[in-house]
Amino acid sequence: MTHDLQGSSVGNRGSQLRDDSVVLEVENLQVRLDDARGSSYPVSDMSLRLRQNETLAILGESGSGKSVTSLALMGLLNSDKFSVHADRMVLGQTDLSTLDPRGWRSVRGVRMAMVFQDPQSSLNPVQTIGAQIAEMFILHDGASRRDAKRRAIELMDRVRIPDAARRYSAYPHQFSGGMRQRVVIAIALALNPEVLIADEPTTALDVTVQARILELFRDLAKESRMGVVLITHDVGVAATVADQVNVMYAGRLVESGTTMEVLGNPSHPYTDGLLRAVPSTADRDTPLTPIPGSPPLLSDVPSGCAFHPRCPFARADCSTTIPDSRRLGGSHTTACSYSEEIYHVH
């Protein structure tokens, strides 16, 4: 049995891997935080592979390590508090783990760009929308102001901002939340990055606007050779947009594969729990089944499999042994010792 996901296109997306080259590859990413409370690991053993024209969703509850992963990929973590290590962290042919501050400046915003959750905080309230987009072309490409304005208006059209030429001179407060998010996306796309990372880009938007922004991300990925990493806690968002899904819990990767493999037939109890908490359009009488308890604090992660205190399939050894990730077939991997039982439940 596969899960119904509110009529999403999960059955059509992610069922096949494109034969494009890998633009971003990360193996065993680990992030350590040292603060007054001691040392903790917001991210442990996270891996991903992103291809051109592909969208990878990193899915999990708040506190699972998704945003820290994205900041580590962008080189934006405070080096006084955070230590980042990976067996491999490569953008194209560039080893990100070897970059100094100057090297990061040549990558960040140019080859790899990021869209944050709150567009209001990403925009200068006293500078026009158009000037903020045009600035990217002036600073990085040495474009004239006239050429930068022309390219900015073209980009505003590309992200579907209506009447772009007229609204070039508008200020952020004159735009709706959805339109401000389109501006932030335009700024991120200005220099044709190889990878775009979007951290919960639709959380603050209403359902209708959210759908339009997700459609925009999907179309942009098709139009360019860019890879997209989408950070989300929303199963429906992942099912709608993603080709691949990585599920995180307590800083670890617990399941990965194509969207159909992961969301159509989950193999980890946490993924299964996330899906059971999603309303079904196929059977409206079926009650939702929330996951009991709460995610652990990253400073106090349980021993063994971190999910075992909340897991209906937990055994004695789950509290003492961290399960290795193993391949189930295709690109589908899981970090659960008893994944076969979850398959049987379906």
N, C-alpha and C positions, 0 to 999 in steps of 0.2 A: 504494500500500500504506500502511495506517496502522499505527501501533505498538500492540501489545498492552500494556496497563499493569496486569498482575496482576489482571485482572478488575474494574478500577475502572469507575466510571460515566462515564468521560470522554465516551463517545458520547452521553450524555443531558444532560450539563451543559455549559454554555457554548456550545451550538449556537445559542442565540438571545439577543439582548440585550434586557433588560427596558426598558420605556418609562418608567422612573422618572427622577426628576430627579437631576442630578449633585450629590453631597454633598461631594466632595473632588476638586479639579482642580489638577494640578501640571504646569508646563511648563518644561523645561530647568533642572531643579534642579542646582546645582553646590555642592559642599562642599569648601572648601580647608582643609587642616591645616598649620599653621605650628609646627614644633618644632625641636629642636636639629639635626635632620638636614636641615632646610630646608623647602621647601613641597612638598606633594603633594596629590592630589585623590582622596580616597576615593570621591567621587561626581562624575561629570561627565555633564551632559546627560541627566538622568533625567526622564521624564514619565510621568504616570498620570492616569487618570480613573476615579473610583469612583462608582457609582450606589447609590441606596437599595436595600436588600434584596439586595445583590450582594457576592460575595466575590472579591477580587483577590489572587492569589498572586504574591509577588515571589520568584522562584526563582533559585538559583545556589549555587555552592560557597562555603565559608568564605572570607572576604576579598574577596567580590565587591562589597561595598558595601551589602548589604541592610539590615543593622542600622543603619548610619550614616544611611541614607535614613529609616528609621523614627524615629530620634532627632531628625533634622532636622525631620521633620514635626511632632513633638511639642514642638519648641523646647527640647530637652534637651541640646544640645551645648554644651560649655564655650566661651563666647564669647571667652575669652582665647586659645584655641588654634584654634578653628574659625570660619570665615567662611562664611555661608550666603547664596546668591543664587539667585533663580529669576525667570524672566520672568513667571510666574504661580504663586501658591500660595494657593489660596482654599478655605476651608471654608464651605459654604453661600454667604453673601454677605460673609463676613469675609476680608479680605486678611491672611493670617498673616504676611506679610513686613513688615507695618507695626506689629506688636504690640510693645509695651514689656513689661517684666516683669509689670506689673499686668494688662495685656491677656491675656498668656499664662495667668495664674492663673484668668482667667474662662473660658478655653477648655479647658485641660488638666485632665483628670479629670471635666469637666462635659460638654463638647460632643464631646471627643475623648479616648478613654481607651486605656490600653496594658496588655497582659498580657505579662509577661516570661517568659523561658525557665525560670528557677529559682524556683518559688513559695516555697521555703523562705526565700530571701533577701528576698522581698517582704513577708513577714509578721512581725509582732512576736512573738517566742517567749514573752513573758511576759504577753501580753494575749489574752483569749479570742477565738475565731473570731467569735462573734456581735458582740462589742463592736467589733471592727475593721470589720465591715460596717456596723453601726449608726452608727458615727462619721461615715460619709459623709452620712447623712441629718441628723445633728445639726449638723455644721459647715456644710453647704452649703444645707440646706433649713430649718434652725432647728427641726427636729422635736423633740418631747419625747422623753425616754428611752423611755417606754412605746410611743409610736408608732414610734420608730426600731427598737425591738426587734421589733415586729410586722412592719414592712416588711422587716427583715433576715431574719426567718424565712421570709417569703414568697419572698424572693430566693433563699435557700438551697434552698427547694423547687423554684424555677424552674430552678436549675442541677443539680437532681437529687441533692442531698445527702440521703441517707436519714435519716428520723427527725430532721428539722431542729430542731424545738422542743427536743428533748433535747440535741442536739449543739451548740446555740447556746453553751453554757457550756464547751465543750471547748477545749483549747489546740492550737496547730498540730502539736506533736509527737505528738498523739493521732490525727492524721489520716494516711492514706496519701498518697503522692505525687500520685496522681490526684485524691484528695479535696481536697488543698491547692490543686491547680491549679483546681478548681471554685470554691474560696473566692476565689482571686485573680480569677477571671472574674466572680464575683458582685460583688466590690468595683468592678471596672471597669464593670459594667452598672448600678450603683446609681442613677446620675443620668440614665439613658436617653441615652447619648451618641449623636451622629449617626454617629460613626466609631469603630470598635474596631480597634486595631492589635495583632496577636498575633505576638510575635517568637519563633519556634521553640517554640511552646507544648507540643509533645509529645515533644521530643527526649529528655528524661530519663526517659520513661515506657516501660513494656514494651508490646509490640504490642497486647495486649488492651485495656489502659487507653487507649492511644493512640487506638484505634478509637472508643472511647466518647467521648473528648474531642472528636474530630473530628466525630462525630455531633452532639454538643452544639452545637458552633460552627455546623454546618449548620442545625440546628433553630432556633437563636437568630436567625440571619440571616433565616429565613423568618418568624418570629413578629413581628419588629420591623421598623421602617423604617430600620434601621441598615445602614451599609456596613461591611464587614470587610476589612482588609488583613492578609493572612497571610504572614509571612516564613518561608521554608522552604528547605532544601537538598534536600528529599525529593520526587522526581518523583511518587511514589505519593500523597503527601499532597496535592500540588497537584491531581492528577487527580481525587482523591476529593471535594475540597471546593470548588474554585475554579470560578467562572464565567468569569473572565478570568485570564490569566497574563502577567506581565512577567518576562522572563529577563534577568538582569544578569551581566556579566563584567567584571572589573577596573574597577568603578565606573561602567560604561556600560550603558545599555539596548540589548540586541542583538536582541531579538525580543519582540513583543507581539501580543495578539489574544485571541480566545475560547479556552477550553481545548481545544476540538476543533481549532481552527486551529493552535494552537501545538504541542500535544502529539500531536495526531492526524496532522499533516503538517508537521513542523518545516521551517523555511526557513533556519536559521542552523546552521553546523557545530557550534557549541557545544551548542545545544539537541539536535541530533541525537546528539551524543556522550553527553549526559546520558541520553537515552533508551536508547541501545545498552548502557549500563552497568546497566540495570534488568533483572532476571531475567524471562523470558517464560513465562507459563503455557501459551501456545499451542504452544510448541516448546521443551520442556525440554532438548533436546540441543544447542540453540544456545549456543555459549560466549559469555560476557560479553565485551564489548569496552571496556575502560576507556580513558578519554582519556589519552594519554601526557603525561608531565611534570606540572607543578604550576602552579597559578595564580600569577601574578607578585605580588611585593610591590608595594603601592600606591605605594611610594617609588621603584620602578624598573619602571614599566610600559613594555613594548616600544613602539617607534614604530609608526606606522600602525595597523592593526587589532591590538589587544592579543592576540588569540587566534592570530595567524598562526604563532608558534613551535610550537603544538600542533595546528594545523589540517591535515588530510589534503588539503584542496582549495586550500591557499595558493599564490598566484602571486607573482611578483616585486613587483608593485605593492602587495600586501597589507602589506608591511613599511614602506611609505612613506606610504600614503594611508589616512586614517581614513574608512571608508565612511559615506555619509549613510544615514539611515533612509529606506526607501521602502515605499510601500504595495503589497501584493500582491493585494488584493481583500478586500472586507468590512472588518473592523477589523484585519486581519493586516498587520503591518509587520515589516521585517527590516533589519538593518544589515550586510548582506553583499553584496559585489559579484558573487558567483557563486552566489547562492541557487538558480538554476535547476538547477545540477548536483546539488544535494542532493535536489531534487524527483525528478530522474532516477534517483538511487540507489534511491529507493523504488519 
